[in-house]
C-alpha cells in the first residue's frame, strides 16, 4: 500500500505556475518539482515568477541571511 496517493486530477480553484511550460494550470497538471503553487487565484499564479524574484531580492538583502566575515567584526 502506498503512503502517498498521486493526485491525478486537480482541485478546482487551485492554480499553479508550470516552470517547464511557462503557463498557468488549474489543478496540478505537471509534477510538483516543475511548478510553483498552489495559488488562490489565476492572477496570483500568473505573477509567480515576479513574486519569486521579489522574494529572492528581499532575502539577498536581508542581513540575517549573511554571515559576517572575520574582518567585519561584531559591530
mmCIF file of the N, C-alpha and C atoms, coordinates in Angstrom:
data_MODEL
# 
_entry.id   MODEL 
# 
loop_
_atom_site.group_PDB 
_atom_site.id 
_atom_site.type_symbol 
_atom_site.label_atom_id 
_atom_site.label_alt_id 
_atom_site.label_comp_id 
_atom_site.label_asym_id 
_atom_site.label_entity_id 
_atom_site.label_seq_id 
_atom_site.pdbx_PDB_ins_code 
_atom_site.Cartn_x 
_atom_site.Cartn_y 
_atom_site.Cartn_z 
_atom_site.occupancy 
_atom_site.B_iso_or_equiv 
_atom_site.pdbx_formal_charge 
_atom_site.auth_seq_id 
_atom_site.auth_comp_id 
_atom_site.auth_asym_id 
_atom_site.auth_atom_id 
_atom_site.pdbx_PDB_model_num 
ATOM 1   N N  . UNK A 1 1  ? 0.831   -1.174 0.000   1.00 0.00 ? 1  UNK A N  1 
ATOM 2   C CA . UNK A 1 1  ? 0.000   0.000  0.000   1.00 0.00 ? 1  UNK A CA 1 
ATOM 3   C C  . UNK A 1 1  ? 0.883   1.249  0.000   1.00 0.00 ? 1  UNK A C  1 
ATOM 4   N N  . UNK A 1 2  ? 0.594   2.173  -0.862  1.00 0.00 ? 2  UNK A N  1 
ATOM 5   C CA . UNK A 1 2  ? 1.382   3.395  -0.965  1.00 0.00 ? 2  UNK A CA 1 
ATOM 6   C C  . UNK A 1 2  ? 1.068   4.336  0.189   1.00 0.00 ? 2  UNK A C  1 
ATOM 7   N N  . UNK A 1 3  ? 2.090   5.031  0.652   1.00 0.00 ? 3  UNK A N  1 
ATOM 8   C CA . UNK A 1 3  ? 1.885   6.001  1.718   1.00 0.00 ? 3  UNK A CA 1 
ATOM 9   C C  . UNK A 1 3  ? 1.228   7.271  1.197   1.00 0.00 ? 3  UNK A C  1 
ATOM 10  N N  . UNK A 1 4  ? 1.559   7.638  -0.021  1.00 0.00 ? 4  UNK A N  1 
ATOM 11  C CA . UNK A 1 4  ? 1.026   8.856  -0.611  1.00 0.00 ? 4  UNK A CA 1 
ATOM 12  C C  . UNK A 1 4  ? 0.344   8.520  -1.920  1.00 0.00 ? 4  UNK A C  1 
ATOM 13  N N  . UNK A 1 5  ? -0.836  9.025  -2.085  1.00 0.00 ? 5  UNK A N  1 
ATOM 14  C CA . UNK A 1 5  ? -1.525  8.827  -3.353  1.00 0.00 ? 5  UNK A CA 1 
ATOM 15  C C  . UNK A 1 5  ? -1.089  9.910  -4.329  1.00 0.00 ? 5  UNK A C  1 
ATOM 16  N N  . UNK A 1 6  ? -0.892  9.530  -5.565  1.00 0.00 ? 6  UNK A N  1 
ATOM 17  C CA . UNK A 1 6  ? -0.584  10.512 -6.586  1.00 0.00 ? 6  UNK A CA 1 
ATOM 18  C C  . UNK A 1 6  ? -1.899  11.099 -7.065  1.00 0.00 ? 6  UNK A C  1 
ATOM 19  N N  . UNK A 1 7  ? -2.030  12.390 -6.895  1.00 0.00 ? 7  UNK A N  1 
ATOM 20  C CA . UNK A 1 7  ? -3.256  13.059 -7.298  1.00 0.00 ? 7  UNK A CA 1 
ATOM 21  C C  . UNK A 1 7  ? -3.172  13.352 -8.788  1.00 0.00 ? 7  UNK A C  1 
ATOM 22  N N  . UNK A 1 8  ? -4.058  12.761 -9.549  1.00 0.00 ? 8  UNK A N  1 
ATOM 23  C CA . UNK A 1 8  ? -4.017  12.950 -10.993 1.00 0.00 ? 8  UNK A CA 1 
ATOM 24  C C  . UNK A 1 8  ? -4.967  14.039 -11.456 1.00 0.00 ? 8  UNK A C  1 
ATOM 25  N N  . UNK A 1 9  ? -5.939  14.373 -10.644 1.00 0.00 ? 9  UNK A N  1 
ATOM 26  C CA . UNK A 1 9  ? -6.898  15.407 -11.006 1.00 0.00 ? 9  UNK A CA 1 
ATOM 27  C C  . UNK A 1 9  ? -6.779  16.531 -10.000 1.00 0.00 ? 9  UNK A C  1 
ATOM 28  N N  . UNK A 1 10 ? -6.657  17.747 -10.506 1.00 0.00 ? 10 UNK A N  1 
ATOM 29  C CA . UNK A 1 10 ? -6.530  18.887 -9.619  1.00 0.00 ? 10 UNK A CA 1 
ATOM 30  C C  . UNK A 1 10 ? -7.860  19.340 -9.067  1.00 0.00 ? 10 UNK A C  1 
ATOM 31  N N  . UNK A 1 11 ? -7.778  20.099 -7.998  1.00 0.00 ? 11 UNK A N  1 
ATOM 32  C CA . UNK A 1 11 ? -8.979  20.665 -7.402  1.00 0.00 ? 11 UNK A CA 1 
ATOM 33  C C  . UNK A 1 11 ? -9.308  21.966 -8.115  1.00 0.00 ? 11 UNK A C  1 
ATOM 34  N N  . UNK A 1 12 ? -10.571 22.193 -8.421  1.00 0.00 ? 12 UNK A N  1 
ATOM 35  C CA . UNK A 1 12 ? -10.943 23.496 -8.987  1.00 0.00 ? 12 UNK A CA 1 
ATOM 36  C C  . UNK A 1 12 ? -10.587 24.605 -8.001  1.00 0.00 ? 12 UNK A C  1 
ATOM 37  N N  . UNK A 1 13 ? -10.036 25.677 -8.509  1.00 0.00 ? 13 UNK A N  1 
ATOM 38  C CA . UNK A 1 13 ? -9.660  26.800 -7.661  1.00 0.00 ? 13 UNK A CA 1 
ATOM 39  C C  . UNK A 1 13 ? -8.227  26.765 -7.181  1.00 0.00 ? 13 UNK A C  1 
ATOM 40  N N  . UNK A 1 14 ? -7.498  25.680 -7.435  1.00 0.00 ? 14 UNK A N  1 
ATOM 41  C CA . UNK A 1 14 ? -6.071  25.630 -7.129  1.00 0.00 ? 14 UNK A CA 1 
ATOM 42  C C  . UNK A 1 14 ? -5.321  25.972 -8.405  1.00 0.00 ? 14 UNK A C  1 
ATOM 43  N N  . UNK A 1 15 ? -4.503  26.987 -8.330  1.00 0.00 ? 15 UNK A N  1 
ATOM 44  C CA . UNK A 1 15 ? -3.766  27.442 -9.508  1.00 0.00 ? 15 UNK A CA 1 
ATOM 45  C C  . UNK A 1 15 ? -2.279  27.245 -9.295  1.00 0.00 ? 15 UNK A C  1 
ATOM 46  N N  . UNK A 1 16 ? -1.591  26.842 -10.345 1.00 0.00 ? 16 UNK A N  1 
ATOM 47  C CA . UNK A 1 16 ? -0.155  26.583 -10.314 1.00 0.00 ? 16 UNK A CA 1 
ATOM 48  C C  . UNK A 1 16 ? 0.505   27.264 -11.505 1.00 0.00 ? 16 UNK A C  1 
ATOM 49  N N  . UNK A 1 17 ? 1.812   27.522 -11.356 1.00 0.00 ? 17 UNK A N  1 
ATOM 50  C CA . UNK A 1 17 ? 2.600   28.023 -12.480 1.00 0.00 ? 17 UNK A CA 1 
ATOM 51  C C  . UNK A 1 17 ? 3.605   26.949 -12.825 1.00 0.00 ? 17 UNK A C  1 
ATOM 52  N N  . UNK A 1 18 ? 3.551   26.442 -14.056 1.00 0.00 ? 18 UNK A N  1 
ATOM 53  C CA . UNK A 1 18 ? 4.466   25.392 -14.512 1.00 0.00 ? 18 UNK A CA 1 
ATOM 54  C C  . UNK A 1 18 ? 5.764   26.030 -14.983 1.00 0.00 ? 18 UNK A C  1 
ATOM 55  N N  . UNK A 1 19 ? 6.878   25.602 -14.385 1.00 0.00 ? 19 UNK A N  1 
ATOM 56  C CA . UNK A 1 19 ? 8.191   26.136 -14.720 1.00 0.00 ? 19 UNK A CA 1 
ATOM 57  C C  . UNK A 1 19 ? 8.730   25.569 -16.030 1.00 0.00 ? 19 UNK A C  1 
ATOM 58  N N  . UNK A 1 20 ? 8.220   24.447 -16.462 1.00 0.00 ? 20 UNK A N  1 
ATOM 59  C CA . UNK A 1 20 ? 8.675   23.818 -17.707 1.00 0.00 ? 20 UNK A CA 1 
ATOM 60  C C  . UNK A 1 20 ? 7.957   24.432 -18.907 1.00 0.00 ? 20 UNK A C  1 
ATOM 61  N N  . UNK A 1 21 ? 6.645   24.533 -18.791 1.00 0.00 ? 21 UNK A N  1 
ATOM 62  C CA . UNK A 1 21 ? 5.833   25.011 -19.909 1.00 0.00 ? 21 UNK A CA 1 
ATOM 63  C C  . UNK A 1 21 ? 5.561   26.512 -19.857 1.00 0.00 ? 21 UNK A C  1 
ATOM 64  N N  . UNK A 1 22 ? 5.943   27.157 -18.754 1.00 0.00 ? 22 UNK A N  1 
ATOM 65  C CA . UNK A 1 22 ? 5.749   28.603 -18.562 1.00 0.00 ? 22 UNK A CA 1 
ATOM 66  C C  . UNK A 1 22 ? 4.289   28.990 -18.774 1.00 0.00 ? 22 UNK A C  1 
ATOM 67  N N  . UNK A 1 23 ? 3.421   28.252 -18.070 1.00 0.00 ? 23 UNK A N  1 
ATOM 68  C CA . UNK A 1 23 ? 1.992   28.533 -18.192 1.00 0.00 ? 23 UNK A CA 1 
ATOM 69  C C  . UNK A 1 23 ? 1.300   28.287 -16.861 1.00 0.00 ? 23 UNK A C  1 
ATOM 70  N N  . UNK A 1 24 ? 0.120   28.869 -16.732 1.00 0.00 ? 24 UNK A N  1 
ATOM 71  C CA . UNK A 1 24 ? -0.708  28.708 -15.542 1.00 0.00 ? 24 UNK A CA 1 
ATOM 72  C C  . UNK A 1 24 ? -1.602  27.493 -15.743 1.00 0.00 ? 24 UNK A C  1 
ATOM 73  N N  . UNK A 1 25 ? -1.738  26.689 -14.684 1.00 0.00 ? 25 UNK A N  1 
ATOM 74  C CA . UNK A 1 25 ? -2.572  25.494 -14.730 1.00 0.00 ? 25 UNK A CA 1 
ATOM 75  C C  . UNK A 1 25 ? -3.579  25.526 -13.594 1.00 0.00 ? 25 UNK A C  1 
ATOM 76  N N  . UNK A 1 26 ? -4.786  25.102 -13.853 1.00 0.00 ? 26 UNK A N  1 
ATOM 77  C CA . UNK A 1 26 ? -5.752  24.928 -12.774 1.00 0.00 ? 26 UNK A CA 1 
ATOM 78  C C  . UNK A 1 26 ? -5.662  23.481 -12.334 1.00 0.00 ? 26 UNK A C  1 
ATOM 79  N N  . UNK A 1 27 ? -5.282  23.294 -11.089 1.00 0.00 ? 27 UNK A N  1 
ATOM 80  C CA . UNK A 1 27 ? -5.030  21.945 -10.612 1.00 0.00 ? 27 UNK A CA 1 
ATOM 81  C C  . UNK A 1 27 ? -3.659  21.501 -11.082 1.00 0.00 ? 27 UNK A C  1 
ATOM 82  N N  . UNK A 1 28 ? -3.037  20.568 -10.384 1.00 0.00 ? 28 UNK A N  1 
ATOM 83  C CA . UNK A 1 28 ? -1.697  20.140 -10.778 1.00 0.00 ? 28 UNK A CA 1 
ATOM 84  C C  . UNK A 1 28 ? -1.733  19.271 -12.034 1.00 0.00 ? 28 UNK A C  1 
ATOM 85  N N  . UNK A 1 29 ? -1.186  19.796 -13.097 1.00 0.00 ? 29 UNK A N  1 
ATOM 86  C CA . UNK A 1 29 ? -1.061  19.017 -14.330 1.00 0.00 ? 29 UNK A CA 1 
ATOM 87  C C  . UNK A 1 29 ? 0.348   18.447 -14.457 1.00 0.00 ? 29 UNK A C  1 
ATOM 88  N N  . UNK A 1 30 ? 1.340   19.229 -14.055 1.00 0.00 ? 30 UNK A N  1 
ATOM 89  C CA . UNK A 1 30 ? 2.735   18.809 -14.152 1.00 0.00 ? 30 UNK A CA 1 
ATOM 90  C C  . UNK A 1 30 ? 3.231   18.358 -12.781 1.00 0.00 ? 30 UNK A C  1 
ATOM 91  N N  . UNK A 1 31 ? 4.349   17.629 -12.739 1.00 0.00 ? 31 UNK A N  1 
ATOM 92  C CA . UNK A 1 31 ? 4.885   17.152 -11.463 1.00 0.00 ? 31 UNK A CA 1 
ATOM 93  C C  . UNK A 1 31 ? 5.210   18.308 -10.517 1.00 0.00 ? 31 UNK A C  1 
ATOM 94  N N  . UNK A 1 32 ? 5.141   18.041 -9.222  1.00 0.00 ? 32 UNK A N  1 
ATOM 95  C CA . UNK A 1 32 ? 5.376   19.064 -8.206  1.00 0.00 ? 32 UNK A CA 1 
ATOM 96  C C  . UNK A 1 32 ? 6.748   19.719 -8.350  1.00 0.00 ? 32 UNK A C  1 
ATOM 97  N N  . UNK A 1 33 ? 7.744   18.964 -8.783  1.00 0.00 ? 33 UNK A N  1 
ATOM 98  C CA . UNK A 1 33 ? 9.095   19.521 -8.928  1.00 0.00 ? 33 UNK A CA 1 
ATOM 99  C C  . UNK A 1 33 ? 9.168   20.584 -10.010 1.00 0.00 ? 33 UNK A C  1 
ATOM 100 N N  . UNK A 1 34 ? 8.167   20.646 -10.872 1.00 0.00 ? 34 UNK A N  1 
ATOM 101 C CA . UNK A 1 34 ? 8.183   21.574 -12.000 1.00 0.00 ? 34 UNK A CA 1 
ATOM 102 C C  . UNK A 1 34 ? 7.183   22.714 -11.868 1.00 0.00 ? 34 UNK A C  1 
ATOM 103 N N  . UNK A 1 35 ? 6.681   22.975 -10.656 1.00 0.00 ? 35 UNK A N  1 
ATOM 104 C CA . UNK A 1 35 ? 5.654   24.010 -10.551 1.00 0.00 ? 35 UNK A CA 1 
ATOM 105 C C  . UNK A 1 35 ? 5.741   24.776 -9.243  1.00 0.00 ? 35 UNK A C  1 
ATOM 106 N N  . UNK A 1 36 ? 5.219   25.990 -9.263  1.00 0.00 ? 36 UNK A N  1 
ATOM 107 C CA . UNK A 1 36 ? 5.012   26.809 -8.069  1.00 0.00 ? 36 UNK A CA 1 
ATOM 108 C C  . UNK A 1 36 ? 3.537   26.767 -7.761  1.00 0.00 ? 36 UNK A C  1 
ATOM 109 N N  . UNK A 1 37 ? 3.186   26.791 -6.485  1.00 0.00 ? 37 UNK A N  1 
ATOM 110 C CA . UNK A 1 37 ? 1.784   26.850 -6.110  1.00 0.00 ? 37 UNK A CA 1 
ATOM 111 C C  . UNK A 1 37 ? 1.493   25.896 -4.979  1.00 0.00 ? 37 UNK A C  1 
ATOM 112 N N  . UNK A 1 38 ? 0.274   25.825 -4.572  1.00 0.00 ? 38 UNK A N  1 
ATOM 113 C CA . UNK A 1 38 ? -0.914  26.385 -5.209  1.00 0.00 ? 38 UNK A CA 1 
ATOM 114 C C  . UNK A 1 38 ? -1.139  27.850 -4.847  1.00 0.00 ? 38 UNK A C  1 
ATOM 115 N N  . UNK A 1 39 ? -1.769  28.552 -5.740  1.00 0.00 ? 39 UNK A N  1 
ATOM 116 C CA . UNK A 1 39 ? -2.184  29.932 -5.543  1.00 0.00 ? 39 UNK A CA 1 
ATOM 117 C C  . UNK A 1 39 ? -3.704  29.964 -5.492  1.00 0.00 ? 39 UNK A C  1 
ATOM 118 N N  . UNK A 1 40 ? -4.241  30.972 -4.831  1.00 0.00 ? 40 UNK A N  1 
ATOM 119 C CA . UNK A 1 40 ? -5.681  31.088 -4.672  1.00 0.00 ? 40 UNK A CA 1 
ATOM 120 C C  . UNK A 1 40 ? -6.400  31.580 -5.905  1.00 0.00 ? 40 UNK A C  1 
ATOM 121 N N  . UNK A 1 41 ? -5.673  32.318 -6.770  1.00 0.00 ? 41 UNK A N  1 
ATOM 122 C CA . UNK A 1 41 ? -6.302  32.859 -7.979  1.00 0.00 ? 41 UNK A CA 1 
ATOM 123 C C  . UNK A 1 41 ? -5.385  32.661 -9.179  1.00 0.00 ? 41 UNK A C  1 
ATOM 124 N N  . UNK A 1 42 ? -5.990  32.731 -10.336 1.00 0.00 ? 42 UNK A N  1 
ATOM 125 C CA . UNK A 1 42 ? -5.228  32.636 -11.581 1.00 0.00 ? 42 UNK A CA 1 
ATOM 126 C C  . UNK A 1 42 ? -4.221  33.783 -11.684 1.00 0.00 ? 42 UNK A C  1 
ATOM 127 N N  . UNK A 1 43 ? -4.645  34.983 -11.257 1.00 0.00 ? 43 UNK A N  1 
ATOM 128 C CA . UNK A 1 43 ? -3.782  36.155 -11.343 1.00 0.00 ? 43 UNK A CA 1 
ATOM 129 C C  . UNK A 1 43 ? -2.524  35.994 -10.485 1.00 0.00 ? 43 UNK A C  1 
ATOM 130 N N  . UNK A 1 44 ? -2.685  35.437 -9.291  1.00 0.00 ? 44 UNK A N  1 
ATOM 131 C CA . UNK A 1 44 ? -1.518  35.193 -8.439  1.00 0.00 ? 44 UNK A CA 1 
ATOM 132 C C  . UNK A 1 44 ? -0.553  34.231 -9.122  1.00 0.00 ? 44 UNK A C  1 
ATOM 133 N N  . UNK A 1 45 ? -1.072  33.184 -9.726  1.00 0.00 ? 45 UNK A N  1 
ATOM 134 C CA . UNK A 1 45 ? -0.226  32.211 -10.417 1.00 0.00 ? 45 UNK A CA 1 
ATOM 135 C C  . UNK A 1 45 ? 0.464   32.839 -11.624 1.00 0.00 ? 45 UNK A C  1 
ATOM 136 N N  . UNK A 1 46 ? -0.225  33.746 -12.312 1.00 0.00 ? 46 UNK A N  1 
ATOM 137 C CA . UNK A 1 46 ? 0.373   34.416 -13.473 1.00 0.00 ? 46 UNK A CA 1 
ATOM 138 C C  . UNK A 1 46 ? 1.583   35.248 -13.074 1.00 0.00 ? 46 UNK A C  1 
ATOM 139 N N  . UNK A 1 47 ? 1.604   35.732 -11.832 1.00 0.00 ? 47 UNK A N  1 
ATOM 140 C CA . UNK A 1 47 ? 2.704   36.564 -11.358 1.00 0.00 ? 47 UNK A CA 1 
ATOM 141 C C  . UNK A 1 47 ? 3.686   35.781 -10.486 1.00 0.00 ? 47 UNK A C  1 
ATOM 142 N N  . UNK A 1 48 ? 3.687   34.476 -10.594 1.00 0.00 ? 48 UNK A N  1 
ATOM 143 C CA . UNK A 1 48 ? 4.526   33.630 -9.737  1.00 0.00 ? 48 UNK A CA 1 
ATOM 144 C C  . UNK A 1 48 ? 6.009   33.947 -9.893  1.00 0.00 ? 48 UNK A C  1 
ATOM 145 N N  . UNK A 1 49 ? 6.473   34.126 -11.106 1.00 0.00 ? 49 UNK A N  1 
ATOM 146 C CA . UNK A 1 49 ? 7.897   34.391 -11.323 1.00 0.00 ? 49 UNK A CA 1 
ATOM 147 C C  . UNK A 1 49 ? 8.289   35.761 -10.776 1.00 0.00 ? 49 UNK A C  1 
ATOM 148 N N  . UNK A 1 50 ? 7.427   36.742 -10.940 1.00 0.00 ? 50 UNK A N  1 
ATOM 149 C CA . UNK A 1 50 ? 7.694   38.077 -10.410 1.00 0.00 ? 50 UNK A CA 1 
ATOM 150 C C  . UNK A 1 50 ? 7.734   38.036 -8.876  1.00 0.00 ? 50 UNK A C  1 
ATOM 151 N N  . UNK A 1 51 ? 6.791   37.325 -8.269  1.00 0.00 ? 51 UNK A N  1 
ATOM 152 C CA . UNK A 1 51 ? 6.766   37.197 -6.811  1.00 0.00 ? 51 UNK A CA 1 
ATOM 153 C C  . UNK A 1 51 ? 8.032   36.511 -6.307  1.00 0.00 ? 51 UNK A C  1 
ATOM 154 N N  . UNK A 1 52 ? 8.458   35.466 -7.005  1.00 0.00 ? 52 UNK A N  1 
ATOM 155 C CA . UNK A 1 52 ? 9.672   34.743 -6.599  1.00 0.00 ? 52 UNK A CA 1 
ATOM 156 C C  . UNK A 1 52 ? 10.892  35.646 -6.715  1.00 0.00 ? 52 UNK A C  1 
ATOM 157 N N  . UNK A 1 53 ? 10.965  36.426 -7.772  1.00 0.00 ? 53 UNK A N  1 
ATOM 158 C CA . UNK A 1 53 ? 12.094  37.332 -7.956  1.00 0.00 ? 53 UNK A CA 1 
ATOM 159 C C  . UNK A 1 53 ? 12.128  38.388 -6.847  1.00 0.00 ? 53 UNK A C  1 
ATOM 160 N N  . UNK A 1 54 ? 10.964  38.932 -6.489  1.00 0.00 ? 54 UNK A N  1 
ATOM 161 C CA . UNK A 1 54 ? 10.898  39.923 -5.415  1.00 0.00 ? 54 UNK A CA 1 
ATOM 162 C C  . UNK A 1 54 ? 11.328  39.319 -4.082  1.00 0.00 ? 54 UNK A C  1 
ATOM 163 N N  . UNK A 1 55 ? 10.875  38.093 -3.782  1.00 0.00 ? 55 UNK A N  1 
ATOM 164 C CA . UNK A 1 55 ? 11.275  37.429 -2.538  1.00 0.00 ? 55 UNK A CA 1 
ATOM 165 C C  . UNK A 1 55 ? 12.772  37.155 -2.519  1.00 0.00 ? 55 UNK A C  1 
ATOM 166 N N  . UNK A 1 56 ? 13.314  36.724 -3.651  1.00 0.00 ? 56 UNK A N  1 
ATOM 167 C CA . UNK A 1 56 ? 14.754  36.467 -3.718  1.00 0.00 ? 56 UNK A CA 1 
ATOM 168 C C  . UNK A 1 56 ? 15.558  37.729 -3.433  1.00 0.00 ? 56 UNK A C  1 
ATOM 169 N N  . UNK A 1 57 ? 15.134  38.860 -3.987  1.00 0.00 ? 57 UNK A N  1 
ATOM 170 C CA . UNK A 1 57 ? 15.831  40.119 -3.729  1.00 0.00 ? 57 UNK A CA 1 
ATOM 171 C C  . UNK A 1 57 ? 15.755  40.501 -2.251  1.00 0.00 ? 57 UNK A C  1 
ATOM 172 N N  . UNK A 1 58 ? 14.592  40.298 -1.646  1.00 0.00 ? 58 UNK A N  1 
ATOM 173 C CA . UNK A 1 58 ? 14.451  40.584 -0.215  1.00 0.00 ? 58 UNK A CA 1 
ATOM 174 C C  . UNK A 1 58 ? 15.406  39.725 0.601   1.00 0.00 ? 58 UNK A C  1 
ATOM 175 N N  . UNK A 1 59 ? 15.487  38.444 0.273   1.00 0.00 ? 59 UNK A N  1 
ATOM 176 C CA . UNK A 1 59 ? 16.369  37.541 1.014   1.00 0.00 ? 59 UNK A CA 1 
ATOM 177 C C  . UNK A 1 59 ? 17.834  37.884 0.797   1.00 0.00 ? 59 UNK A C  1 
ATOM 178 N N  . UNK A 1 60 ? 18.187  38.226 -0.439  1.00 0.00 ? 60 UNK A N  1 
ATOM 179 C CA . UNK A 1 60 ? 19.581  38.560 -0.723  1.00 0.00 ? 60 UNK A CA 1 
ATOM 180 C C  . UNK A 1 60 ? 20.020  39.802 0.040   1.00 0.00 ? 60 UNK A C  1 
ATOM 181 N N  . UNK A 1 61 ? 19.104  40.705 0.318   1.00 0.00 ? 61 UNK A N  1 
ATOM 182 C CA . UNK A 1 61 ? 19.426  41.953 1.006   1.00 0.00 ? 61 UNK A CA 1 
ATOM 183 C C  . UNK A 1 61 ? 19.114  41.904 2.497   1.00 0.00 ? 61 UNK A C  1 
ATOM 184 N N  . UNK A 1 62 ? 18.705  40.763 3.012   1.00 0.00 ? 62 UNK A N  1 
ATOM 185 C CA . UNK A 1 62 ? 18.382  40.619 4.416   1.00 0.00 ? 62 UNK A CA 1 
ATOM 186 C C  . UNK A 1 62 ? 19.665  40.293 5.184   1.00 0.00 ? 62 UNK A C  1 
ATOM 187 N N  . UNK A 1 63 ? 20.087  41.168 6.090   1.00 0.00 ? 63 UNK A N  1 
ATOM 188 C CA . UNK A 1 63 ? 21.354  40.925 6.803   1.00 0.00 ? 63 UNK A CA 1 
ATOM 189 C C  . UNK A 1 63 ? 21.338  39.661 7.661   1.00 0.00 ? 63 UNK A C  1 
ATOM 190 N N  . UNK A 1 64 ? 20.162  39.160 8.028   1.00 0.00 ? 64 UNK A N  1 
ATOM 191 C CA . UNK A 1 64 ? 20.095  37.930 8.826   1.00 0.00 ? 64 UNK A CA 1 
ATOM 192 C C  . UNK A 1 64 ? 20.539  36.707 8.033   1.00 0.00 ? 64 UNK A C  1 
ATOM 193 N N  . UNK A 1 65 ? 20.575  36.800 6.704   1.00 0.00 ? 65 UNK A N  1 
ATOM 194 C CA . UNK A 1 65 ? 20.958  35.663 5.874   1.00 0.00 ? 65 UNK A CA 1 
ATOM 195 C C  . UNK A 1 65 ? 22.438  35.681 5.508   1.00 0.00 ? 65 UNK A C  1 
ATOM 196 N N  . UNK A 1 66 ? 23.149  36.704 5.936   1.00 0.00 ? 66 UNK A N  1 
ATOM 197 C CA . UNK A 1 66 ? 24.568  36.823 5.568   1.00 0.00 ? 66 UNK A CA 1 
ATOM 198 C C  . UNK A 1 66 ? 25.425  36.764 6.811   1.00 0.00 ? 66 UNK A C  1 
ATOM 199 N N  . UNK A 1 67 ? 26.386  35.851 6.812   1.00 0.00 ? 67 UNK A N  1 
ATOM 200 C CA . UNK A 1 67 ? 27.320  35.762 7.912   1.00 0.00 ? 67 UNK A CA 1 
ATOM 201 C C  . UNK A 1 67 ? 28.378  36.853 7.764   1.00 0.00 ? 67 UNK A C  1 
ATOM 202 N N  . UNK A 1 68 ? 28.835  37.375 8.884   1.00 0.00 ? 68 UNK A N  1 
ATOM 203 C CA . UNK A 1 68 ? 29.888  38.382 8.847   1.00 0.00 ? 68 UNK A CA 1 
ATOM 204 C C  . UNK A 1 68 ? 31.223  37.684 8.673   1.00 0.00 ? 68 UNK A C  1 
ATOM 205 N N  . UNK A 1 69 ? 32.089  38.309 7.909   1.00 0.00 ? 69 UNK A N  1 
ATOM 206 C CA . UNK A 1 69 ? 33.430  37.763 7.764   1.00 0.00 ? 69 UNK A CA 1 
ATOM 207 C C  . UNK A 1 69 ? 34.248  38.146 8.986   1.00 0.00 ? 69 UNK A C  1 
ATOM 208 N N  . UNK A 1 70 ? 35.332  37.454 9.265   1.00 0.00 ? 70 UNK A N  1 
ATOM 209 C CA . UNK A 1 70 ? 36.156  37.783 10.434  1.00 0.00 ? 70 UNK A CA 1 
ATOM 210 C C  . UNK A 1 70 ? 36.665  39.224 10.415  1.00 0.00 ? 70 UNK A C  1 
ATOM 211 N N  . UNK A 1 71 ? 36.887  39.787 9.219   1.00 0.00 ? 71 UNK A N  1 
ATOM 212 C CA . UNK A 1 71 ? 37.383  41.144 9.100   1.00 0.00 ? 71 UNK A CA 1 
ATOM 213 C C  . UNK A 1 71 ? 36.342  42.178 9.535   1.00 0.00 ? 71 UNK A C  1 
ATOM 214 N N  . UNK A 1 72 ? 35.044  41.834 9.448   1.00 0.00 ? 72 UNK A N  1 
ATOM 215 C CA . UNK A 1 72 ? 33.996  42.789 9.762   1.00 0.00 ? 72 UNK A CA 1 
ATOM 216 C C  . UNK A 1 72 ? 33.781  42.939 11.264  1.00 0.00 ? 72 UNK A C  1 
ATOM 217 N N  . UNK A 1 73 ? 34.098  41.947 12.024  1.00 0.00 ? 73 UNK A N  1 
ATOM 218 C CA . UNK A 1 73 ? 33.925  42.033 13.467  1.00 0.00 ? 73 UNK A CA 1 
ATOM 219 C C  . UNK A 1 73 ? 32.485  41.938 13.888  1.00 0.00 ? 73 UNK A C  1 
ATOM 220 N N  . UNK A 1 74 ? 32.232  42.254 15.158  1.00 0.00 ? 74 UNK A N  1 
ATOM 221 C CA . UNK A 1 74 ? 30.880  42.164 15.728  1.00 0.00 ? 74 UNK A CA 1 
ATOM 222 C C  . UNK A 1 74 ? 30.313  43.549 16.013  1.00 0.00 ? 74 UNK A C  1 
ATOM 223 N N  . UNK A 1 75 ? 30.159  44.391 15.050  1.00 0.00 ? 75 UNK A N  1 
ATOM 224 C CA . UNK A 1 75 ? 29.670  45.766 15.272  1.00 0.00 ? 75 UNK A CA 1 
ATOM 225 C C  . UNK A 1 75 ? 28.331  45.774 15.899  1.00 0.00 ? 75 UNK A C  1 
# 
